[in-house]
């Protein structure tokens, strides 16, 4: 894979370790296809940023509400059961994590990692994790596999993004729900806000709440 980006930059964007990214880039083997896909997606995202030529304020769609929705669902399902929550974060997930944290009860500890390759070590070091929240697509299958490898169970698992892996896990009842953001609506809102940025007076551009759908095994798309 030819690209102009540093390995650390790609690793940060993908939520992986530099060693894992290096292994993917040099095709050394021993890497899951899902991990390789995350590296390719990170490079593509960095390529898009590099090729951007317009230097205007960007009207970002606020993901805080999406994270808050995940937190609400988790507390409804866990109810009064004690236990920590594994949160798989990464680049550009800060707003979702903040929204999630704003709803989850203060007594519930959030165990935050930046990539699924860190999950096994965390689980090996604590036995108090009772639920999991994957804040971005491409991480869920590896997190589920890490729980299996450590012979651990979870009561609730919430994920973001209706990709192929999440859909399969949802149908198999391995995860409870997927929060799917309608990026078509989000992009149209963002485009309108960007248009206003050309004529609006200086100052921050308010972002619109992300359109979130809660997908369960009962309303999951057929294909």
DAWOLIN-V239371 format. One line per field, one symbol per residue. phi: phi as a letter, one per 40 degrees, with the letter a starting at -180 (. if undefined). psi: psi as a letter, one per 40 degrees, with the letter a starting at -180 (. if undefined). burial: 1 if it has 24 or more other ideal C-beta (glycine too) atoms within 12 Angstrom, else 0. Layout:
phi=???
psi=???
burial=???
//
This chain:
phi=.cacccccccccccgbcdcccccccbfcggbcccccccccccccccccccccbcbbdccccccdccccccccccccccfcccicbcbcchcgbdccccccccbcddccccccbcaccccdcccccabbcbabbccacgbccccdccccccfbbbcbbbbbgcccccccccccgcbcabcbccccccccccccccccccbccdicbcccdccbbcbbdcbcccb
psi=hhieiidddddddefiiddddddddefeifhiddddddddddddddddddehehgihhgihhedddddddddddddddbehiiihhhhbahfeddddddddedhidehhhghieieeeddddddeifeheiihheiieeddddddddddefiiidhhiiihgiddddddddefdidihhhhgddddddddddddddddeiiiiihhiihihhhhhieeeiid.
burial=0000101001111111100110111000001001111111111011000000000000111111111111111110110000111111111110111111101100010111111111110110000011111111111111110110000101111111111011101100011111111000010011001000100000001011011101110001000
//
